[in-house]
């Protein structure tokens, strides 16, 4: 006869072993989300903005008791704006840290490099950066703009205000290339012309020869897709050369973090379309801005990258509550077709394409911020998924 205490001990040991065999996100404990973002390598402006939004969302969720009784924990990894590093960090977060989901990165090249590990690990990736579209997978969700949301209203406005001749200038990687493919088609459709197009590698320091070519082309609009420090350097040199007096800039991927870097009185009258601006006259936006400043400090710039990354984490909360349980597949199912309130109104995630519809705004740089010219209403994404 086996003593009762041995039976109980064996049962408890089996239960403990069973619990330990579960992935960490299925055990009772914090919900881990891995953040793969650039905190070095030239795009740290965007990584830092993303972190502000993520941290605020997590703090608010945890202060309200967490998600289904579990607190949220974010594990940050620096991808160094480098695809190889992004893959290494992603693999670690999925396999070793067993995160429920991932958020990030910034560049399309890093996202594309990460996707095989994401799909193999069946781990949802929350992508909150504006990009070129075409990222369509069960485990990928987009929370920022694709080209039609950014270009369809911006290009006609630039043509009306500045002229019909466009010079397309950007960094030499997939996002600017794909953006300009669609921009060229739209420019042709509306009766404009492309006076020139060129790309430069990351880390370019001297733009004077390019600026001369742009000036000599006679283009009235510069459509710029040059992110990070390179974009700041280009605008500074273009200002010094006098190019900004002759041409108007449409700044793709603009973030308010840039304005303080251009120098006083520079970087003015550049046109953008964005899903958020801190200057929007709406009580919900004002409340969001106040919460960000309380969390990150009064001097922290607040761009749409803050809001889109905040939205992505809040969507995890809404999706898991909708599903009623915490696991990766439940999160995927909860995100599909999710509709939720965000600081600028309503956001809806496509059930099939996993891209988001939300309100968009036409704005221009003015003073130390963005001045909204027109609230454009909800723009549905053309995700670029192959049928």
Helices and strands as residue ranges (DSSP letters): H 4-21, G 24-26, E 31-37, H 44-63, E 72-78, H 83-91, I 92-96, E 101-104, H 108-120, E 124-127, E 140-142, H 147-151, H 154-161, E 165-171, H 174-189, E 193-200, H 208-217, E 221-225, H 228-241, H 243-246, E 248-251, G 256-258, H 259-262, E 271-274, H 283-296, H 304-323, H 328-335, E 339-342, E 345-349, E 356-366, E 369-379
